[in-house]
């Protein structure tokens, strides 16, 4: 068990003095040894992820953060969810305990978490390309902040971990839930004959905050994510960024035609511009 996990468990133990988590942990006495081993493994894995994201920073968490982290991480083997939990804990402080984010991660499905990560990673990579021409770092940062919800983007769903083709309705339901949680502002989904879905969306302040927390970093504004090292934007295991463009460019190519091969036509236009 890592030192970081020891800290989490210590926080939970401290909270038990007031009877806060005793009802939560009591059922564990009755589960099988197999369940206990699985839970211990999940907690250890999450603790290792917290240590990686925390780096050299001191880990400061409240008892409320510890309780929520323990409850959520004990019940999932999904790597993306574990990464989100670990990042939210690693970026928490005593003043800002991130308990609301832990509760959110605990009730979202792995599919919803992966879709949120994919959309925001694509948006961050797209914005980095758009502002790269500015040599001054402060100007890049300021320009990047103009993309933090003011501009609509379109992402082609190429992540093999997300639904496509006949299963696309699952992705649409996941997107609806992210919208209800205030994590994206999405107006539409499209269909491409390449059997890949297309999502149009705007980022939200809360969606940006959750994305940054999942990465284990503290930000002042979205521009910070466009100035950090590329490795900071990656989860473990690495999920490649999906192609993202502006809605304005998509509409220039998509026009009033049907949805068949809309993204392919946009790529052809991009190649012609080179």
Protein Blocks (a to p, Z undefined) as FASTA:
>chain_A
ZZklmmmmmmmmmmmmnommmmmmmmmmmmcfklmmmmmmmmmmmmmmmmmmnmmaccdd
dfklmmmmmmmmmmccbfklmmmmmmmmmmpcfklnolmmmmmmmmpcfklmmmmmmmmm
mmmmmmmmmmmmpmblklmmmmmmmmnomaccddddfbfkbcehjllmmmmmmmmmmmmn
opaccfbdcddfklpacddddddfklmmmmmmmnopacfbfklmmmmcfklmpccddddd
dddddfklmmmmnmmadfehklmmmmmmmmmmZZ
